[in-house]
Amino acid sequence: MKNKLLIITASFLFAVGCKNDKNQSKEDLIKRAYAIHDKVLTLDTHADTPLRMIEPGFDMSVRHDPKKTGSKVDYPRMKEGGLDAIFFAAFVAQDIRDDDGNGRAKSLCLQMIDSITTSIDRNSDKVGLALNPEDAYTLEKEGKHAIYIGIENGYPIGSDISNVELYYNKGVRYITLVHSSNNDLADSATDPHGTEHNGISDLGAKVIGEMNRLGIMVDVSHGNDSVFYDAIKMSKAPIIASHSNARAVTNHKRNFTDEMLKLIAKNRGVVQLTMLSNYLREAKPNVMRDSVLAIFRTNMKEVSEMNTDERDDYREKINLINKRYPDPSANVGHVVDHIDHIVKIAGIDHVGIGCDFDGGGGIDGVFDVSEIKNITVELVRRGYNEAQIEKIWGGNLLRVFREVQAYAKKAGNNSI
Ligand SMILES: [Zn+2]
């Protein structure tokens, strides 16, 4: 009897001990991950937040509720998430490719860039404009977030190559050549009509030459596979993919095959992981949801062209569809599965993070910018050390940026 009691007591104590150890180690791990996250420079290479910035009354210095407003980035949440630097992309949806269309695209692009610089001026105690790789570190030391500018879709360049320098002078440091349908520069991975230039057009090649000369990073996300191979051949400096994942893990046209990942390593470029569920895990068939969405989207305007009332109405309806026909999100585990794979194929020096917040990005556990520390926690849990995490969270991208600038300097850009 006495022995039995002893055994029961011992096993109880053992169980309690194990539980404590487990909790303790989980707490320790989170603490360790947060310490690393705070220490390293964290950079997200892709957010479509300027789409929100141009909305009348949208204030970046105010914390927004992502569930109610759909907004994924503002300055208070960047601070909460410990994000030191971000590329805000001036995104222009593809439209008619003639002089009128090109002109409208250019005005909208300039308006978006202005909205970024105005927001920076208004919040100069919290953020600063970053033009060079070192600026991110300088601003971090000043306790400010670094704001870089990119352009998503080369459409606003139109047929006038001098626009590349105009955008460079406005602070643009990467250009995504193409978006979800073909433009005059390149083929899209997702154009329903398929390929048009068989990769990058002659005009696109000239634009890449101009980007190299000035020190603007060439971004191949959204391009089809031929665009990737052409860009590698044409660009004199390493290239980037500001928001793309691994195709061997999730079979999606926007993701890169292992062959492409090996080539980007050879090119000394970088693939920035993105938080779009459909690029992170195979979606389960959901016929009801797909047909409801298809009907809803028929004849729908681009979100960027909606007025405030139309946009509110759109969000309300999307929320309702999500509630009635839920589509389970990807999670942080999926993100790090892609990172693991890219590290295995291309190496630790060729992977980074570009969440695509405010452009569709946001998953379970990284729903908005305030939650990005969860990526670091998962990286630490899988055994990544501080030096590796530093590379993933921005070191790699900034190394590419330095190489791009070094080429431009050699090519005669004296402003670097
Ligand atoms: Zn995109």
Residues whose N, C-alpha, C, O or C-beta is under 5 A from the ligand:
A	BS01	ZN	none
